[in-house]
Every structure is written in structure tokens, then in C-alpha cells.
Amino acid sequence: MSQKLFREFIALFKSWPVDATKSGRCLGEHLRKNFGQAFRKGELSENIDVAHWTKVLNDLKPIANNEYASKYPRFLSTASLALSKDQCKITISNQAMKYMYSE
């Protein structure tokens, strides 16, 4: 069972990007780290909490497949701050955070 779960997570991670601008704070990075700790021996890992990791996988699949973005489309290209998606991404990058905290 853990072998199948391992393969499904690997497939999920292929479609889940790691944001290099938010190293240490990126959800994709965090998920890979926790997964790596649980599945230290890869497909041959034993004593895995299969129920927990199955739930995690089932919770992450709709997010990775953009099901909610398709189900609830955004009609505006900006949010309350009037920033675009790209501007928001720059604002929450590690480089911008360093700049804000140094001021």
C-alpha cells in the first residue's frame, strides 16, 4: 500500500511547483520535506501512517489540479490592494521581505 501511495505523491509533486522566491516558506517545499521524512526509504518505507498520508494526498489533489480555481473563477485581475498576481508574487518574495524588514 505504501508503494502505491509513494508513487501517487511523486506524481503529485511533478505538478506542484516549488517557488524559489519563497525558499523556506513555500508550501511545495514544505510538503516535499515532510514527505521525504516519512518515506525515507522511498517505495520500500515501512511503518507509514497510510491513513494520514492518504488523507493528505486526497486533500492536495484538488489543489494541485486547480479544481477550485476552475470551480470558483476570479473575475477581477486585482485584489483589495489593487495589485496584480505578478505584483503580489514579487511582494511576498524573500527579497521583498528582507527589504521591508530592513527599513
N, C-alpha and C positions, 0 to 999 in steps of 0.2 A: 504494500500500500504506500509506503513512504517513497518508493521509487517513482510511482506514478505522480505523486504529489510533487516530488523534486522536479520532474520533467515539466509539469504544468507551471511551476514557478519560474523555471528557466524561460519558458515560452512567454510568460507574462513580463518578465524583465526585459525581453527583447523589444517589447513595445512600450516600455516605461522608461523615459529618458532620465538621465542624471544631469541636473543643471549645474554646470561648472561654476557659474557665477554665484552660487549659493552653497559652496562646499561647507560641510559641517551642519547645514540647515536644510538640505534637500531631502524631500521625502523618499525619492528613489534611492538615494544613497543610504538612508536610514533603513529602508526595507531590505536592501541587499546585505547590509551589515548584520541585521538581526537574523536573516535567513542563513547567512554564512555561519553564524554562531550555532544555530540549531542543527544545521545539516553539515557538520564539519567533515564528514566522510563522503559527502556527495550522495549519490544514489544508494550507497551502502550504509548510510547512517541508521543507527538503531536508537531505540528509546525516544522516538519523536512523539510529541503530543499531536497525534494525527487529527483529532477533533479540532484542536485550536488552529492548526495550520490550514485545515480545510476551510474553516470559517474565515480566516484571514484571506485566503485565496478567493473565496466566493464574494467577499466584501470588496476586494480590489478589482476583480474582473470588470464590473460595470464602469468603474472609473477609468481603467486603462483603455476600455473600448469606447470611451466618450459617450456612453449611453445617456448620461444625464445631460450632457451638452446638446445631444440630439433631441432629447425629450423636452427640455426646457431651454429653447434657444434664446439668446440675448438679442434684443432688437436695437440696443444702443451700443455704440463703439467706445463709449467712455463711461466712467462710474461717477460717484459723488465728487471726486476730486477733479473731474474733467481731464483725467489722464488716459491716454490710450493704453492698450495692453502692453505695447513695447515700452512705453514710458514707465509703467508700473514695474515691469521686469527690471528695468535699469535702477529704479528707485530702491528696490529690495535686494539688490546685488550686494555682495560682501564689500565691494569697493565703495559703493554709495554709503553703506552703513558705517564704514571706517571714517569716511569724510564727515558724516553727520555727527558722529561721536567725538571727533577731534575738534570740532568747532565749539 
